[in-house]
Amino acid sequence: KTAVAGEGYFIDTTSNVCNVTLPTGVLGEEVVLCDYAGTFDSNNLTVTPASGEKIQGQSADTTLTCAVERASFTLAYSGATQGWLLKDK
């Protein structure tokens, strides 16, 4: 699933792992992701940036894996240098 900036998503990983692709970053835009069923610990959520973008300042196209039960977090786009940053955890 490709996320849309300004939206929040309840992700259900009860049956399988899930992957969310972030939209192309625009300064200040945010995406909220939440563990709907409390199963990120057994079936992880992987977050992938748009092609060539970063998450947490890591090299382009590095993914973020969430394996924390009941996690809910916001990613905010900070610009090309750092890319998508965790706003809260």
N, C-alpha and C positions, 0 to 999 in steps of 0.2 A: 504494500500500500504506500502511495506517496502522500505525505501529509500536506496540508494547506496551512500556510502561516495564519496565525490568529485563531486557530482551532485547538480544541482539546480532544484527546482520544482515549477511550477506555479500551485497553488491549487485553484480549482474552487468550492466554497461552495454556489453557487447560489441556488441550489435545496435542499441541505441537508448538515448536518455537515459532516466533514471528519476527518479521523484518519490516521496519518502517524506513522509508527514504524521505529525507528532509527536502523541502522545496529549495529552489535557488535562493540563496540568502540575500535579504534586503535589510540594511541597517535598522536595528531595533525590533524587527519582527520576531515573534515567539511562537513556539509549538509546545503544548503540554501533553505529556504521556503518563498514563496511570495504569497500574496493574489491577485490572478488573476482578480477577478471580483469586489473587494471592498466589500465583504460580510462576512468577518470574524466576524463582529459585530452582524450580525443576525444569521448566521450559523457558529458556531465556528470551529476552527481547534484544534484538540487534538493531541499532540505529545507524543508518548510512547517510552521509551527506550527499548533496547533489555533486555531480562529477566535478572534480578539481577543487572542491571546497574542503575545509577543515572542521574538526570537532576538537575543542579544548586545545587549540594551537598545534595539534599533531599534524603530521604530513598529510597532504591532500588524500582524500578517499579513505582515511583511517576510520574504522567503525567504532561505535560505542556499544558495549554489551552490558545489559543490566540483568543481574542475577539475584536481586534483592526482593524477597517477598513483600508485597504491598507497597512497593516503591511508587512514587509519584514525583515527577520532576518537570521543570520547564527549561527548555533550551532557547536562548536568545541569540540572534545573529549580531555579532560585534564588528564585522568587517572582515576583509580578506586576510589580515595578519593572524588573528586568532580563530576566526570562523564562528561556529556555534559554541556558545559557552553555557554551562549549567548555571541557571539563575538561582535555583534552589534545589535542594536534594531531599 
